[in-house]
Amino acid sequence: MKNNLRVERAILNITQEELSRRIGVSRQTIHSIESGKYIPSVLLALKLAREFGKAVETFFQLEAGE
Amino acid sequence: MLSKLLLPHRFKKWGWVILLIFIPLGVIVDCSNLQFPLLSFRLPWIPVDPFTGGRVNFTNTLAALGLILGFLLVAFSREAHEDEYVAHVRLESLLWAVLVNYILLAVTDIFLYGSGFLEVMVYNMFTPLVLFIARFHLVLYGPKNQMAHEK
């Protein structure tokens, strides 16, 4: 799975720390999602989508073969 | 959720304090066979023999128990901010620690015998917890995650 959370966060011009505070998770969680090391739960993905006001598919896409 | 079994975060610092006391004690006991005379007891479940009179010295037992308590408090206390990623890293680190511990044990089983092997078995009381604590904190707080000001 790939994600463009970093791009979307840059568009809003907020830091990882600020986004983590808004979502209610640790900064390490945001960092690990952006670097592709961690795939968030459905709950966390929906919270991110709600925070940015966009659909979940905007942030997370399946890669070929998945 | 496994996190229900975790201790509150405040226990973690007490774990580190206990380890600060008992790691030096454990090293000294292991290297010099230190025995505090006051900790020599006659335990009812130890058979009486003509050499020891059934008395055992509790110094190394105290050191081991202190280390076990300290490592358990550090390993199984919640983080200040516990979320799903932390739980994921905790599970991953537990699996890794058990796997690496048994690989090391198998290697020492092949290459060490007699008293050397027994020495390793003593350390093996603690290595799963040590490996878990090391990997857990390295993944969460290590250099790759220290981008506090990343924009």
Backbone of each chain as ProteinMPNN parsed JSONL, in Angstrom:
{"seq_chain_A": "MKNNLRVERAILNITQEELSRRIGVSRQTIHSIESGKYIPSVLLALKLAREFGKAVETFFQLEAGE", "coords_chain_A": {"N_chain_A": [[0.841, -1.192, 0.0], [0.477, 2.241, -0.748], [0.948, 5.638, 0.296], [0.038, 9.093, 0.378], [0.225, 10.84, 2.443], [2.075, 12.602, 3.482], [2.309, 14.533, 1.525], [-0.283, 15.598, 1.471], [-0.36, 16.606, 4.047], [1.569, 18.562, 3.868], [0.326, 20.298, 2.139], [-1.606, 21.344, 3.801], [0.094, 22.58, 5.454], [1.066, 21.799, 8.061], [2.81, 20.464, 10.929], [4.156, 17.181, 11.707], [3.854, 16.758, 14.391], [1.777, 18.486, 15.069], [-0.324, 17.432, 13.556], [-0.494, 14.905, 14.711], [-1.323, 15.573, 17.227], [-3.837, 16.619, 16.719], [-5.181, 14.382, 15.764], [-4.925, 12.602, 17.81], [-2.93, 10.771, 18.305], [0.465, 9.475, 18.664], [3.419, 11.318, 17.662], [5.268, 9.663, 16.474], [3.647, 7.754, 15.314], [2.406, 9.072, 13.137], [4.709, 9.665, 11.664], [5.638, 7.054, 11.089], [3.568, 6.099, 9.49], [3.706, 7.831, 7.283], [6.243, 7.2, 6.31], [5.806, 4.725, 5.387], [6.13, 2.52, 6.984], [4.194, 1.591, 8.614], [0.883, 0.444, 8.488], [-2.078, 2.052, 8.973], [-4.906, 1.47, 11.163], [-8.375, 0.963, 10.235], [-9.93, 2.74, 11.647], [-8.12, 4.781, 12.38], [-7.361, 5.636, 9.838], [-9.771, 6.656, 8.898], [-10.105, 8.74, 10.688], [-7.981, 10.383, 9.953], [-8.777, 11.037, 7.36], [-11.093, 12.458, 7.919], [-10.012, 14.639, 9.267], [-8.602, 15.952, 7.267], [-10.642, 16.446, 5.563], [-11.189, 14.916, 3.314], [-11.623, 12.046, 1.109], [-10.819, 8.672, 2.169], [-9.479, 7.26, 0.22], [-7.994, 9.165, -0.996], [-5.68, 9.357, 0.4], [-4.653, 6.785, 0.784], [-3.628, 4.136, -1.26], [-3.983, 1.083, -3.023], [-1.306, -0.958, -4.071], [-0.025, -2.301, -7.195], [-0.777, -5.694, -7.638], [-1.588, -6.139, -5.065]], "CA_chain_A": [[0.0, 0.0, 0.0], [1.216, 3.505, -0.739], [0.155, 6.754, 0.793], [0.576, 10.43, 0.144], [-0.14, 11.624, 3.621], [3.045, 13.692, 3.657], [1.948, 15.592, 0.559], [-1.515, 16.242, 1.947], [-0.022, 17.364, 5.257], [2.315, 19.743, 3.407], [-0.663, 21.228, 1.57], [-2.216, 22.037, 4.947], [1.195, 23.261, 6.142], [1.14, 21.485, 9.487], [3.873, 19.516, 11.257], [3.719, 15.851, 12.17], [3.464, 16.918, 15.795], [0.461, 19.131, 15.099], [-1.309, 16.485, 13.041], [-0.664, 13.842, 15.702], [-2.103, 16.137, 18.333], [-5.226, 16.762, 16.269], [-5.783, 13.048, 15.579], [-4.906, 11.909, 19.099], [-1.936, 9.709, 18.315], [1.811, 9.989, 18.892], [4.085, 11.787, 16.455], [5.9, 8.503, 15.841], [2.642, 7.074, 14.493], [2.297, 9.807, 11.874], [5.968, 9.468, 10.952], [5.729, 5.688, 10.585], [2.606, 5.972, 8.382], [4.243, 8.562, 6.119], [7.412, 6.508, 5.76], [5.394, 3.424, 4.872], [6.5, 1.436, 7.89], [3.028, 1.138, 9.369], [-0.417, 0.648, 7.851], [-2.982, 2.359, 10.081], [-6.193, 0.787, 11.237], [-9.478, 1.651, 9.544], [-10.335, 3.851, 12.517], [-7.15, 5.864, 12.257], [-7.447, 6.137, 8.457], [-10.982, 7.477, 8.805], [-9.845, 9.973, 11.447], [-7.123, 11.215, 9.11], [-9.601, 11.537, 6.26], [-11.993, 13.475, 8.481], [-9.214, 15.812, 9.61], [-8.264, 16.662, 6.038], [-11.866, 16.709, 4.806], [-11.12, 14.227, 2.029], [-11.897, 10.606, 1.187], [-9.679, 7.847, 2.58], [-8.736, 6.864, -0.99], [-7.081, 10.262, -1.346], [-4.422, 9.174, 1.125], [-4.138, 5.419, 0.734], [-3.942, 3.426, -2.497], [-3.396, -0.238, -3.151], [-0.303, -1.079, -5.127], [-0.267, -3.391, -8.146], [-0.495, -7.004, -7.07], [-2.179, -6.274, -3.722]], "C_chain_A": [[0.88, 1.248, 0.0], [0.313, 4.601, -0.217], [0.84, 8.076, 0.475], [0.17, 11.374, 1.264], [0.785, 12.822, 3.796], [2.704, 14.868, 2.746], [0.724, 16.357, 1.055], [-1.254, 17.084, 3.185], [0.722, 18.648, 4.893], [1.366, 20.78, 2.809], [-1.33, 22.032, 2.678], [-1.19, 22.817, 5.757], [1.169, 23.055, 7.667], [2.244, 20.454, 9.711], [3.275, 18.16, 11.648], [3.182, 15.943, 13.607], [2.05, 17.475, 15.884], [-0.618, 18.159, 14.625], [-1.564, 15.377, 14.065], [-1.518, 14.325, 16.871], [-3.577, 16.243, 17.961], [-5.93, 15.405, 16.188], [-5.868, 12.3, 16.905], [-3.985, 10.703, 19.117], [-0.563, 10.327, 18.566], [2.424, 10.449, 17.57], [4.747, 10.632, 15.715], [4.919, 7.75, 14.937], [2.519, 7.748, 13.138], [3.55, 9.578, 11.033], [6.041, 8.08, 10.337], [4.735, 5.437, 9.452], [3.18, 6.621, 7.133], [5.423, 7.844, 5.489], [7.084, 5.088, 5.307], [5.71, 2.245, 5.765], [5.281, 0.853, 8.6], [1.765, 1.446, 8.584], [-1.432, 0.881, 8.958], [-4.24, 1.517, 10.038], [-7.238, 1.589, 10.48], [-9.895, 2.877, 10.339], [-9.408, 5.044, 12.344], [-7.188, 6.471, 10.859], [-8.663, 7.049, 8.293], [-10.803, 8.797, 9.562], [-8.983, 10.936, 10.64], [-7.934, 11.844, 7.989], [-10.532, 12.653, 6.75], [-11.236, 14.754, 8.785], [-8.895, 16.639, 8.372], [-9.503, 17.004, 5.209], [-11.869, 16.05, 3.439], [-11.409, 12.746, 2.232], [-10.628, 9.844, 1.557], [-8.811, 7.486, 1.386], [-7.785, 7.961, -1.47], [-5.701, 10.019, -0.744], [-3.8, 7.802, 0.881], [-4.594, 4.724, -0.546], [-3.268, 2.059, -2.486], [-2.375, -0.227, -4.282], [-0.631, -2.272, -6.015], [0.106, -4.724, -7.496], [-1.091, -7.208, -5.698], [-3.658, -6.652, -3.801]], "O_chain_A": [[1.908, 1.292, 0.676], [-0.913, 4.509, -0.278], [2.06, 8.149, 0.325], [-0.174, 12.535, 1.046], [0.358, 13.904, 4.198], [2.798, 16.031, 3.138], [0.697, 17.588, 1.06], [-1.85, 18.147, 3.358], [0.533, 19.687, 5.525], [1.576, 21.985, 2.952], [-1.589, 23.227, 2.532], [-1.543, 23.61, 6.63], [1.24, 24.008, 8.443], [2.575, 19.675, 8.817], [2.075, 18.022, 11.882], [2.2, 15.296, 13.971], [1.231, 17.0, 16.671], [-1.692, 18.073, 15.22], [-2.704, 14.959, 14.264], [-2.325, 13.577, 17.424], [-4.456, 15.989, 18.785], [-7.115, 15.289, 16.499], [-6.757, 11.474, 17.109], [-4.219, 9.737, 19.843], [-0.433, 11.546, 18.668], [2.0, 10.023, 16.496], [4.788, 10.616, 14.485], [5.314, 7.18, 13.921], [2.526, 7.079, 12.104], [3.46, 9.327, 9.831], [6.458, 7.934, 9.188], [5.017, 4.65, 8.548], [3.146, 6.035, 6.051], [5.59, 7.873, 4.27], [7.969, 4.339, 4.894], [5.573, 1.094, 5.351], [5.339, -0.258, 9.128], [1.588, 2.554, 8.078], [-1.636, 0.006, 9.799], [-4.589, 0.932, 9.013], [-7.015, 2.748, 10.128], [-10.18, 3.929, 9.767], [-9.861, 6.177, 12.183], [-7.063, 7.686, 10.708], [-8.589, 8.084, 7.631], [-11.291, 9.841, 9.129], [-9.217, 12.145, 10.638], [-7.799, 13.033, 7.701], [-10.723, 13.661, 6.069], [-11.765, 15.847, 8.581], [-8.913, 17.869, 8.414], [-9.412, 17.774, 4.252], [-12.483, 16.563, 2.503], [-11.439, 12.251, 3.359], [-9.514, 10.3, 1.299], [-7.587, 7.41, 1.49], [-6.877, 7.701, -2.26], [-4.684, 10.424, -1.308], [-2.58, 7.669, 0.785], [-5.78, 4.72, -0.878], [-2.145, 1.9, -2.008], [-2.562, 0.427, -5.308], [-1.414, -3.144, -5.638], [1.168, -4.858, -6.887], [-1.107, -8.333, -5.199], [-4.311, -6.807, -2.769]]}, "seq_chain_B": "MLSKLLLPHRFKKWGWVILLIFIPLGVIVDCSNLQFPLLSFRLPWIPVDPFTGGRVNFTNTLAALGLILGFLLVAFSREAHEDEYVAHVRLESLLWAVLVNYILLAVTDIFLYGSGFLEVMVYNMFTPLVLFIARFHLVLYGPKNQMAHEK", "coords_chain_B": {"N_chain_B": [[-7.688, -6.619, 24.162], [-4.192, -6.593, 24.539], [-3.063, -4.484, 25.886], [-4.455, -4.058, 28.167], [-3.213, -5.475, 30.108], [-1.036, -4.053, 30.796], [1.03, -2.024, 32.932], [0.422, 1.152, 34.609], [1.904, 4.183, 33.282], [3.6, 5.492, 35.104], [4.997, 3.544, 36.493], [7.178, 2.918, 35.053], [9.453, 4.57, 35.448], [10.159, 3.808, 38.002], [10.948, 1.24, 37.518], [13.321, 1.702, 36.072], [14.825, 2.909, 38.129], [15.049, 0.802, 39.954], [16.534, -0.957, 38.369], [18.858, 0.494, 38.139], [19.933, 0.142, 40.618], [20.108, -2.654, 40.922], [21.44, -3.748, 38.701], [24.256, -3.097, 38.911], [24.651, -4.506, 41.33], [24.052, -7.129, 40.554], [26.058, -7.588, 38.651], [28.329, -7.428, 40.27], [27.841, -9.516, 42.079], [27.898, -11.652, 40.305], [30.476, -11.584, 39.287], [32.224, -11.58, 41.476], [31.2, -13.303, 43.29], [29.883, -12.293, 45.525], [28.575, -12.332, 48.8], [26.234, -11.398, 51.107], [26.474, -11.611, 54.545], [24.266, -11.298, 56.219], [22.187, -12.2, 54.746], [21.969, -14.915, 54.847], [20.194, -17.79, 55.128], [18.208, -20.384, 56.704], [16.35, -22.456, 54.931], [13.236, -24.084, 54.94], [12.558, -25.86, 52.901], [14.864, -26.679, 51.791], [17.032, -29.374, 51.677], [18.839, -30.559, 54.501], [22.289, -30.555, 54.558], [25.613, -31.846, 55.297], [27.563, -29.953, 54.642], [26.599, -27.332, 54.207], [24.719, -27.108, 56.116], [22.148, -26.757, 55.414], [21.783, -24.128, 54.967], [21.282, -21.297, 52.929], [22.531, -18.661, 50.873], [21.076, -15.581, 50.213], [21.863, -13.582, 48.536], [22.501, -13.613, 45.715], [20.052, -14.442, 44.8], [18.443, -12.324, 45.584], [19.531, -10.319, 43.976], [18.887, -11.32, 41.433], [16.062, -11.366, 41.548], [15.559, -8.65, 41.907], [16.506, -7.626, 39.475], [14.77, -8.921, 37.679], [12.305, -7.84, 38.494], [12.772, -5.099, 37.975], [13.256, -5.085, 35.152], [10.792, -6.115, 34.281], [9.014, -4.1, 35.109], [9.879, -1.947, 33.518], [9.522, -3.006, 30.966], [6.796, -3.649, 30.774], [5.219, -1.44, 31.299], [2.969, 1.135, 30.412], [3.441, 3.378, 27.602], [3.924, 6.956, 27.616], [2.219, 8.107, 25.801], [0.046, 6.081, 24.573], [-0.754, 4.363, 21.747], [-2.18, 2.877, 18.725], [-0.019, 2.304, 17.082], [2.136, 2.121, 18.852], [1.318, -0.14, 20.262], [1.506, -1.978, 18.196], [4.285, -1.936, 17.669], [5.131, -2.884, 20.112], [4.169, -5.556, 20.158], [5.5, -6.592, 17.912], [8.143, -6.296, 18.756], [8.208, -8.001, 20.946], [7.872, -10.52, 19.709], [10.193, -10.531, 18.131], [12.187, -10.426, 20.123], [11.852, -12.866, 21.495], [12.382, -14.658, 19.431], [15.042, -13.986, 18.652], [16.308, -14.437, 21.082], [16.084, -17.243, 21.358], [17.506, -18.099, 19.161], [20.081, -17.228, 19.821], [20.397, -18.765, 22.089], [20.39, -21.347, 21.026], [22.73, -21.254, 19.546], [24.633, -20.887, 21.58], [24.229, -23.255, 22.882], [25.381, -25.029, 21.155], [28.065, -24.272, 21.099], [29.009, -23.881, 23.708], [29.784, -25.486, 26.8], [29.363, -27.212, 29.964], [30.347, -25.259, 32.765], [30.402, -22.825, 31.477], [28.147, -22.88, 29.816], [26.173, -22.997, 31.775], [26.525, -20.505, 32.917], [25.641, -18.889, 30.829], [22.981, -19.658, 30.816], [22.125, -18.521, 33.164], [22.231, -15.784, 32.527], [20.321, -15.886, 30.609], [17.965, -15.692, 31.931], [17.28, -13.106, 31.828], [17.691, -12.058, 29.294], [15.53, -12.211, 27.291], [13.802, -10.115, 28.121], [15.575, -7.941, 28.124], [16.312, -7.791, 25.413], [13.794, -7.269, 24.299], [13.147, -4.74, 25.483], [15.239, -3.184, 24.485], [14.89, -3.291, 21.63], [12.261, -2.328, 21.366], [12.395, 0.334, 22.357], [14.347, 1.334, 20.659], [13.105, 1.248, 18.14], [10.901, 2.92, 18.575], [11.982, 5.345, 19.572], [14.425, 5.715, 18.403], [17.151, 6.826, 16.179], [16.015, 6.984, 13.562], [13.485, 7.83, 14.033], [13.665, 10.277, 15.123], [12.667, 12.936, 14.2], [11.736, 15.429, 15.038], [11.09, 17.955, 14.265], [10.147, 17.784, 11.763], [8.732, 18.974, 8.797]], "CA_chain_B": [[-6.421, -5.945, 23.872], [-3.126, -6.891, 25.482], [-2.669, -3.308, 26.652], [-5.121, -4.095, 29.467], [-2.307, -6.104, 31.05], [0.098, -3.172, 31.04], [0.995, -1.174, 34.13], [0.421, 2.593, 34.314], [3.192, 4.719, 32.82], [4.453, 5.936, 36.218], [5.815, 2.444, 36.995], [8.371, 2.743, 34.217], [10.628, 5.204, 36.045], [10.552, 2.989, 39.147], [11.695, 0.127, 36.937], [14.691, 2.163, 35.794], [15.494, 3.124, 39.423], [15.393, -0.533, 40.473], [17.63, -1.501, 37.555], [20.069, 1.265, 38.485], [20.475, -0.445, 41.857], [20.358, -4.089, 40.875], [22.393, -4.158, 37.658], [25.6, -3.175, 39.525], [24.694, -5.596, 42.318], [24.102, -8.383, 39.812], [27.394, -7.736, 38.049], [29.288, -7.704, 41.359], [27.555, -10.873, 42.582], [28.3, -12.633, 39.302], [31.939, -11.57, 39.076], [33.02, -11.817, 42.675], [30.481, -14.219, 44.191], [29.599, -11.55, 46.751], [27.483, -12.851, 49.62], [26.027, -10.654, 52.332], [26.252, -12.578, 55.636], [22.924, -11.139, 56.794], [21.199, -12.835, 53.87], [22.13, -16.361, 54.917], [19.014, -18.317, 55.813], [17.892, -21.799, 56.678], [15.035, -22.56, 54.307], [12.69, -25.407, 55.29], [12.428, -26.781, 51.769], [16.198, -27.08, 51.35], [17.492, -30.486, 52.527], [20.025, -30.289, 55.317], [23.474, -31.366, 54.217], [26.673, -31.577, 56.275], [28.468, -28.875, 54.228], [25.978, -25.997, 54.352], [23.743, -27.097, 57.206], [20.858, -26.36, 54.865], [21.682, -22.676, 54.863], [21.579, -20.737, 51.606], [22.704, -17.218, 50.889], [20.054, -15.014, 49.346], [22.363, -12.397, 47.823], [22.329, -13.711, 44.26], [18.605, -14.52, 44.564], [17.948, -10.954, 45.691], [19.963, -9.605, 42.768], [18.093, -11.811, 40.304], [14.679, -10.907, 41.702], [15.552, -7.216, 41.659], [16.636, -7.426, 38.033], [13.522, -9.362, 37.037], [11.286, -6.838, 38.789], [13.099, -3.878, 37.237], [13.021, -5.291, 33.718], [9.346, -6.261, 34.043], [8.371, -2.788, 35.228], [10.216, -1.14, 32.34], [8.999, -3.62, 29.74], [5.342, -3.775, 30.715], [4.51, -0.208, 31.647], [2.501, 1.86, 29.224], [4.143, 4.58, 27.205], [3.196, 8.164, 28.006], [1.134, 8.206, 24.837], [-0.14, 4.726, 24.062], [-1.728, 4.296, 20.652], [-2.154, 1.596, 18.008], [1.326, 2.058, 16.553], [2.939, 1.664, 19.981], [0.911, -1.525, 20.511], [2.07, -2.754, 17.089], [5.73, -2.057, 17.909], [5.301, -3.733, 21.298], [3.973, -6.957, 19.752], [6.594, -6.937, 17.007], [9.374, -6.391, 19.548], [8.1, -9.223, 21.758], [8.151, -11.654, 18.82], [11.599, -10.446, 17.754], [13.012, -10.739, 21.291], [11.775, -14.311, 21.755], [13.061, -15.349, 18.325], [16.495, -13.754, 18.749], [16.775, -15.097, 22.299], [16.238, -18.678, 21.134], [18.607, -18.309, 18.211], [21.313, -17.093, 20.611], [20.455, -19.93, 22.986], [20.768, -22.51, 20.217], [24.155, -21.095, 19.199], [25.442, -21.159, 22.776], [24.078, -24.686, 23.166], [26.318, -25.749, 20.282], [29.474, -23.913, 21.303], [29.395, -23.804, 25.115], [29.451, -26.642, 27.613], [29.77, -27.133, 31.357], [30.058, -24.054, 33.548], [30.138, -21.733, 30.534], [26.741, -22.975, 29.413], [25.358, -22.626, 32.946], [26.622, -19.055, 33.038], [24.734, -18.322, 29.816], [21.601, -19.914, 31.246], [21.802, -17.517, 34.184], [21.922, -14.545, 31.804], [19.111, -16.111, 29.823], [16.794, -15.295, 32.73], [16.99, -11.699, 31.604], [17.879, -11.614, 27.909], [14.311, -11.888, 26.523], [13.325, -8.789, 28.496], [16.56, -6.953, 27.68], [16.171, -7.673, 23.959], [12.521, -6.6, 24.021], [13.248, -3.337, 25.868], [16.163, -2.521, 23.555], [14.279, -3.115, 20.311], [11.052, -1.493, 21.493], [12.771, 1.743, 22.473], [15.094, 1.728, 19.467], [12.153, 1.49, 17.053], [10.048, 4.074, 18.877], [12.687, 6.59, 19.876], [15.752, 5.694, 17.811], [17.516, 7.915, 15.27], [15.126, 7.102, 12.4], [12.223, 8.446, 14.421], [13.908, 11.566, 15.753], [12.501, 14.049, 13.261], [10.711, 16.146, 15.789], [10.687, 19.215, 13.651], [9.925, 17.599, 10.335], [7.543, 19.649, 8.266]], "C_chain_B": [[-5.395, -6.246, 24.955], [-2.792, -5.704, 26.36], [-3.384, -3.26, 28.002], [-4.222, -4.704, 30.527], [-1.149, -5.194, 31.428], [-0.094, -2.339, 32.297], [0.901, 0.298, 33.71], [1.831, 3.11, 34.035], [4.145, 5.052, 33.97], [5.338, 4.813, 36.767], [7.134, 2.314, 36.233], [9.602, 3.352, 34.888], [11.088, 4.41, 37.264], [11.329, 1.756, 38.678], [13.138, 0.512, 36.671], [15.476, 2.385, 37.091], [15.946, 1.788, 40.009], [16.544, -1.134, 39.685], [18.947, -0.796, 37.852], [20.741, 0.697, 39.735], [20.931, -1.881, 41.624], [21.255, -4.549, 39.737], [23.815, -4.176, 38.219], [25.707, -4.308, 40.535], [24.818, -6.939, 41.618], [25.465, -8.642, 39.202], [28.423, -8.11, 39.121], [29.095, -9.124, 41.89], [28.071, -11.917, 41.608], [29.818, -12.739, 39.181], [32.717, -11.997, 40.314], [32.353, -12.747, 43.673], [30.241, -13.576, 45.558], [28.427, -12.182, 47.483], [27.374, -12.025, 50.898], [25.713, -11.644, 53.457], [24.836, -12.509, 56.207], [21.855, -11.869, 55.979], [21.371, -14.348, 53.82], [20.985, -16.926, 55.754], [18.984, -19.829, 55.773], [16.471, -21.882, 56.12], [14.484, -23.973, 54.514], [12.619, -26.378, 54.119], [13.781, -27.2, 51.192], [16.674, -28.216, 52.245], [18.755, -30.117, 53.291], [21.167, -31.18, 54.846], [24.625, -30.947, 55.12], [27.551, -30.376, 55.909], [27.876, -27.494, 54.501], [25.042, -25.921, 55.542], [22.37, -26.67, 56.719], [20.695, -24.867, 54.725], [22.036, -22.253, 53.431], [21.74, -19.233, 51.755], [21.841, -16.597, 49.806], [20.555, -13.873, 48.461], [22.12, -12.491, 46.32], [20.841, -13.833, 43.905], [17.988, -13.128, 44.604], [18.303, -10.153, 44.438], [19.11, -10.017, 41.575], [16.656, -11.302, 40.376], [14.562, -9.403, 41.432], [15.639, -6.91, 40.17], [15.351, -7.81, 37.309], [12.425, -8.327, 37.261], [11.521, -5.561, 37.987], [12.8, -4.004, 35.754], [11.531, -5.426, 33.413], [8.629, -4.913, 34.127], [8.65, -1.92, 34.007], [9.517, -1.69, 31.098], [7.485, -3.531, 29.643], [4.595, -2.614, 31.332], [4.105, 0.482, 30.357], [3.453, 2.999, 28.882], [3.288, 5.776, 27.612], [2.003, 8.378, 27.083], [1.001, 6.862, 24.13], [-1.18, 4.758, 22.942], [-1.52, 2.997, 19.865], [-0.769, 1.278, 17.46], [2.243, 1.54, 17.656], [2.606, 0.195, 20.299], [1.486, -2.454, 19.445], [3.57, -2.981, 17.295], [5.997, -2.97, 19.099], [5.16, -5.207, 20.92], [5.111, -7.435, 18.874], [7.89, -7.164, 17.783], [9.371, -7.635, 20.428], [8.434, -10.45, 20.909], [9.636, -11.702, 18.472], [12.488, -10.891, 18.9], [13.005, -12.244, 21.57], [12.547, -15.072, 20.685], [14.571, -15.211, 18.455], [17.063, -14.468, 19.974], [17.019, -16.589, 22.056], [17.296, -19.006, 20.096], [19.942, -18.245, 18.955], [21.497, -18.304, 21.52], [20.904, -21.177, 22.229], [22.256, -22.455, 19.867], [25.03, -21.41, 20.406], [25.357, -22.63, 23.165], [25.087, -25.504, 22.36], [27.758, -25.51, 20.727], [29.93, -23.879, 22.76], [28.941, -25.024, 25.891], [29.883, -26.387, 29.058], [29.396, -25.827, 32.008], [29.769, -22.851, 32.65], [28.685, -21.71, 30.097], [25.821, -22.573, 30.559], [25.358, -21.113, 33.15], [25.663, -18.375, 32.061], [23.283, -18.51, 30.224], [21.176, -18.941, 32.333], [21.421, -16.21, 33.488], [20.631, -14.668, 31.019], [17.836, -15.842, 30.609], [16.341, -13.895, 32.345], [17.0, -11.296, 30.125], [16.584, -11.405, 27.124], [13.796, -10.485, 26.83], [14.274, -7.697, 28.016], [16.417, -6.713, 26.179], [14.881, -6.932, 23.607], [12.618, -5.105, 24.308], [14.112, -2.577, 24.876], [15.485, -2.263, 22.217], [13.074, -2.182, 20.355], [11.424, -0.018, 21.522], [13.55, 2.225, 21.266], [14.149, 2.059, 18.321], [11.342, 2.753, 17.319], [10.821, 5.388, 18.958], [14.07, 6.68, 19.249], [15.949, 6.794, 16.788], [16.537, 8.097, 14.111], [13.828, 7.796, 12.744], [12.405, 9.834, 15.005], [13.859, 12.686, 14.724], [11.45, 14.962, 13.85], [10.228, 17.393, 15.08], [10.42, 19.051, 12.159], [8.648, 18.3, 9.907], [7.003, 18.894, 7.068]], "O_chain_B": [[-5.696, -6.162, 26.146], [-2.288, -5.882, 27.469], [-2.976, -2.51, 28.89], [-4.435, -4.482, 31.719], [-0.357, -5.542, 32.304], [-1.214, -1.996, 32.677], [1.259, 0.648, 32.586], [2.819, 2.54, 34.498], [5.359, 4.91, 33.83], [6.331, 5.093, 37.439], [8.08, 1.683, 36.705], [10.669, 2.739, 34.903], [12.287, 4.343, 37.535], [12.247, 1.291, 39.354], [14.063, -0.234, 36.992], [16.668, 2.081, 37.147], [17.069, 1.655, 40.495], [17.436, -1.755, 40.265], [20.014, -1.409, 37.821], [21.961, 0.766, 39.885], [22.007, -2.278, 42.072], [21.79, -5.656, 39.802], [24.526, -5.163, 38.032], [26.727, -4.995, 40.596], [25.6, -7.792, 42.039], [25.969, -9.765, 39.228], [29.269, -8.982, 38.917], [30.065, -9.845, 42.122], [28.614, -12.943, 42.017], [30.372, -13.823, 38.999], [33.735, -12.684, 40.219], [32.868, -12.963, 44.77], [30.376, -14.218, 46.599], [27.413, -12.527, 46.875], [28.321, -11.963, 51.682], [24.778, -12.436, 53.333], [24.274, -13.522, 56.623], [20.755, -12.123, 56.469], [20.959, -14.99, 52.853], [20.827, -16.588, 56.927], [19.628, -20.469, 54.942], [15.516, -21.435, 56.754], [15.195, -24.952, 54.288], [12.619, -27.592, 54.322], [13.848, -27.971, 50.235], [16.719, -28.048, 53.463], [19.632, -29.433, 52.763], [21.026, -32.399, 54.75], [24.63, -29.837, 55.652], [28.222, -29.828, 56.784], [28.573, -26.596, 54.973], [24.615, -24.839, 55.943], [21.523, -26.266, 57.515], [19.611, -24.38, 54.404], [22.961, -22.785, 52.816], [21.159, -18.615, 52.647], [21.862, -17.016, 48.649], [19.777, -13.267, 47.724], [21.593, -11.557, 45.716], [20.417, -13.384, 42.84], [17.134, -12.785, 43.786], [17.478, -9.406, 43.911], [18.664, -9.171, 40.799], [16.101, -10.857, 39.371], [13.601, -8.942, 40.816], [14.931, -6.039, 39.665], [14.901, -7.089, 36.418], [11.7, -7.975, 36.331], [10.594, -5.01, 37.394], [12.163, -3.129, 35.168], [11.056, -4.91, 32.401], [7.747, -4.619, 33.321], [7.754, -1.233, 33.515], [8.988, -0.933, 30.284], [6.944, -3.356, 28.552], [3.48, -2.771, 31.828], [4.807, 0.418, 29.347], [4.169, 3.516, 29.739], [2.101, 5.641, 27.911], [0.923, 8.776, 27.521], [1.753, 6.554, 23.206], [-2.334, 5.13, 23.158], [-0.768, 2.122, 20.294], [-0.386, 0.111, 17.382], [3.036, 0.627, 17.428], [3.5, -0.607, 20.571], [1.901, -3.573, 19.744], [4.062, -4.095, 17.114], [6.962, -3.734, 19.102], [5.98, -6.023, 21.34], [5.629, -8.536, 19.056], [8.638, -8.102, 17.505], [10.415, -8.254, 20.632], [9.192, -11.318, 21.341], [10.261, -12.762, 18.51], [13.438, -11.647, 18.691], [14.053, -12.826, 21.852], [13.278, -16.015, 20.99], [15.297, -16.201, 18.378], [18.155, -15.034, 19.922], [18.032, -17.136, 22.492], [17.912, -20.07, 20.146], [20.819, -19.085, 18.755], [22.609, -18.801, 21.697], [21.703, -21.965, 22.735], [22.95, -23.472, 19.888], [26.038, -22.107, 20.288], [26.308, -23.185, 23.715], [25.582, -26.533, 22.821], [28.573, -26.432, 20.733], [31.133, -23.852, 23.019], [27.845, -25.538, 25.669], [30.66, -25.474, 29.338], [28.281, -25.333, 31.842], [28.991, -21.969, 33.013], [28.068, -20.648, 30.017], [24.816, -21.893, 30.35], [24.34, -20.518, 33.505], [24.969, -17.421, 32.41], [22.451, -17.629, 30.006], [20.004, -18.573, 32.419], [20.406, -15.599, 33.823], [19.932, -13.681, 30.791], [16.751, -15.772, 30.032], [15.174, -13.539, 32.511], [16.383, -10.299, 29.752], [16.537, -10.468, 26.326], [13.4, -9.75, 25.925], [13.83, -6.646, 27.553], [16.403, -5.568, 25.728], [14.873, -6.072, 22.726], [12.221, -4.288, 23.477], [13.773, -1.466, 24.469], [15.504, -1.136, 21.72], [12.899, -1.343, 19.471], [10.84, 0.789, 20.799], [13.44, 3.388, 20.881], [14.361, 3.038, 17.606], [11.119, 3.56, 16.416], [10.361, 6.418, 18.466], [14.815, 7.618, 19.53], [15.049, 7.598, 16.545], [16.254, 9.227, 13.712], [13.137, 8.299, 11.857], [11.428, 10.501, 15.346], [14.876, 13.306, 14.414], [10.414, 15.229, 13.24], [9.094, 17.833, 15.273], [10.456, 20.013, 11.392], [7.62, 18.221, 10.579], [6.003, 19.303, 6.48]]}, "name": "protein", "num_of_chains": 2, "seq": "MKNNLRVERAILNITQEELSRRIGVSRQTIHSIESGKYIPSVLLALKLAREFGKAVETFFQLEAGEMLSKLLLPHRFKKWGWVILLIFIPLGVIVDCSNLQFPLLSFRLPWIPVDPFTGGRVNFTNTLAALGLILGFLLVAFSREAHEDEYVAHVRLESLLWAVLVNYILLAVTDIFLYGSGFLEVMVYNMFTPLVLFIARFHLVLYGPKNQMAHEK"}
